């Protein structure tokens, strides 16, 4: 009998210990297998600025569980925020406030003891408010092929309105298109699309929200065309043609009887003088506007029409030209209006006299051919000039820059082969290399002019296959393997420049 009584006491004691442990298994102490969480919103849809409540009901084995901590959250706090946590009451319920911030949708969650439940809240801008739309363009003027942004700012009753659908449209898709027909405003009340310029003309871009619209005008101009200019010795006229195979040239309107002495790299400016190398002007072929070039002292070496006796920097701000002054031949630098004149090269030594000039793409240096066919470069700031390594080439006649580190030079004897060709001459005085030599056969004649177009293609003049006329040709990277005929007429065309306008 005594043994049985002791056993019963031990069982009761075990139960007394177990009960307190079971009472803490729940939200705070771990996941009880019978716990459940339900969450409900007082309102499933509210307007911006309003509030509602979220209530979580926690049960354990179907019985309300008081004193449990419930963690709340919002999946998109830009739309609505919610208090972080609350403790369940005697009914097992915990309630927090939800604040509507901006139009949109968010998920309100309640978590207890590792168990989560959700409810969806929709925030609207409300009804009956006054909507305003303001449309702005990143740029009001574009060149065909460019793009900009169109941004619609939407407000309702004076407040930034998020979650509003905005419709965008172009009045003329042939001139400009929009990247999307509709976009939704963000938390700042803005919706944005890309506007793509297609062709020359004017288009009106419209943004509409809540039946309210605003517009902005976009002007599109035609994309500049890469062109080739050259001296036509037969017609005694500078001519221009598009940089395409089989192009038809036309006379270059220089605003009177002027002769082209140099052209802006990849631009629309040309340096011109009248007969006798007088009255220098800078003419913009894109606009037709001509500006007097007025340095303190101007004269020019009469080196022949169609040759690079002057050059204009890529940015259109600097000019260099070859001046003949008191028995010396000089390279002179000045601003585009002729001011700030600086003599870079001043020589009476025939072997060093400059005969052609070319400004580097970055505007930092001038490369030039000497009267004896050598190639040198000098800083646009002045100083000592540097001989470049022609690697045995002689009879240099034409010069331009391929890029900031290399020149393209036309010569009668490329790398000592005895054959005319185009060579690459590094700026850093490394040895020159063959650029184009027609597979080793050599050019059919020495180029009188070379130029690099905006795509890195090399333009030059050369006799045609029948050796009866001089043509304008182009070779294209990569490979530079074969010439492409640009101007094919029975005229003596030479002295190549590349323009874009």
WOFEN-V396465 format. One record per run of one state. SS is the DSSP state (@ for helix, = for strand, . for the rest). FROM is the first residue (numbers start at 1). TO is the last residue. Records with the same first field share a line. If there is no record, write none. Layout:
SS=FROM-TO + FROM-TO
This chain:
.=1-1 + 25-34 + 42-44 + 48-50 + 61-62 + 65-68 + 75-79 + 83-84 + 88-92 + 101-103 + 113-114 + 125-130 + 138-140 + 144-146 + 157-158 + 161-164 + 171-175 + 179-181 + 185-189 + 198-200 + 210-211 + 222-225 + 233-236 + 243-249 + 252-258 + 265-268 + 275-277 + 285-289 + 293-309 + 313-317 + 326-327 + 336-341 + 348-349 + 353-353 + 360-364 + 371-374 + 380-385 + 388-393 + 402-405 + 417-420 + 427-432 + 437-449 + 453-457 + 464-469 + 476-483 + 488-492 + 501-501
@=2-24 + 350-352 + 414-416
==35-41 + 45-47 + 51-60 + 63-64 + 69-74 + 80-82 + 85-87 + 93-100 + 104-112 + 115-124 + 131-137 + 141-143 + 147-156 + 159-160 + 165-170 + 176-178 + 182-184 + 190-197 + 201-209 + 212-221 + 226-232 + 237-242 + 250-251 + 259-264 + 269-274 + 278-284 + 290-292 + 310-312 + 318-325 + 328-335 + 342-347 + 354-359 + 365-370 + 375-379 + 386-387 + 394-401 + 406-413 + 421-426 + 433-436 + 450-452 + 458-463 + 470-475 + 484-487 + 493-500
